[in-house]
Amino acid sequence: MTDGLPKGPLRSHGRISVSARAVPCDLMEEPLFVKGAWRAKIITLFPDAFPGTLGFSLTGKALDMGLWVLNTIDLRPFGIGKHRNVDDTPAGGGAGMVLRADVVDAALRQAVVDKPKDRKRCPIVYLSPRGRPFDQAMAQEWAAAEGIILLCGRFEGVDQRVLDHWDIQEVSLGDFVLTGGEIAAQAMIDATVRLIPGVLGNYASTEEESFSGGLLEHPQYTRPAEWEGREIPSVLRSGNHGEIAKWRRAEAERLTRQRRPDLLGKRRDPAV
């Protein structure tokens, strides 16, 4: 029990998860926990949705290596009554259901137990279509923090009072509506985790990709040199790195001007 409320299960994914074994294991084979690893805590009605795609490729490998940690907090055990109800009808009428403030508050109190009070070191975020749009700059801010707590909404949303009480930041994946925040949470965590040192083999790749310098990324090519009558631009095969850099910059500006002209006004030029 925690403050008179049931403590919901917190599931760990990756190398620091602990489970009972019928046969003693060799301690030398046990993976090590990386001290100070970036930690994501997800409050959700569907903990089994995680790690999902985060368990594959580079993010999954980094999770297994302990470079970052994923914990899920099941919202259901904090529900009210025999049936553990987590929602109720909207005040004032209307369709759908709303997640209760007291239920969400109980889950949040468990989530922050071992977290710093400074929100810059550990932001608390509600995934909401009415929130500030998620972008690369936000991913960089989160990656520089110690971790993050993400609240996945469902139904018609969350009682505003608990959002105000905790001063929770609302963040949107885009101008569309999902059935819940779990998919958005995975996308945002993926964008953040890949910026953690050691997750990507070549850190320079994060500096050259889309949005990092306020521009979309230039086109990429690889072998074969000719495919279906289309050739790799000759400058990329010239070996002249100065000219290659100029070409890539010009192409990035062209694509940005063509597809996302709104980014040009926000661009920060590293050469200036």
Summary of the structure (lengths in Angstrom):
residues: 272
radius of gyration: 22.4
end to end distance: 57.0
largest distance: 71.6
contacts: 749
relative contact order: 0.13
helix: 35%
strand: 19%
